[in-house]
Amino acid sequence: MPLENFQIATAADAEFLVELVNAAYRPESDTTGWTHEAALITGARINTSQLIEIMAQSHIVILIARYQQQRVACVQIENKEQHSAYLGMLAVKPALQMAGFGKQMLTYAEHYARTQLGAQKFVMHVLAARTELIAFYLRRGYQQTGRFSAYPLSAGVGIPKQSDLKIEILEKLA
């Protein structure tokens, strides 16, 4: 099942994106999907004002993809210094997460960053406790850097349920 119609998100997509990202990252109980972090963090992953602020930055794009004319996936791409691109906020509708859409969205995001931004390296931040998600990225060529940072409490992206939650930095050469 191939994704189709990749496009850059606009302000008109904000409500959809907030719902998608929060459903994928912090779903209500009894929600399907394997990529969520609700067991580790409480609260919303993003709100509308945060998303609008992200979208207003000229060095950041959010891509949306469709399947059967429905918006089903997104990813944030941030053009960084030294020919690198930060990829984040990769999300797929929970009911469709086993359809290969995450892989397709990641591949397209890397292609976009390489061809449109000249990226020679991709960088990701992943919760270190999410070993299955890290394994997903390792299978796609990302490498563990051995660099970690504290969970960004001041960023307004949820409250960790454990005090020692860390972010691991992954990288991949383009």
Salt bridges, closest charged atoms under 4 A:
ASP13 OD1 - ARG71 NH1 2.94
GLU37 OE2 - ARG26 NH2 2.61
GLU78 OE2 - HIS59 NE2 3.25
GLU78 OE2 - LYS80 NZ 3.52
GLU110 OE1 - LYS172 NZ 3.12
GLU132 OE2 - ARG130 NH2 2.71
GLU171 OE2 - LYS121 NZ 3.70
GLU171 OE2 - ARG147 NH2 2.96
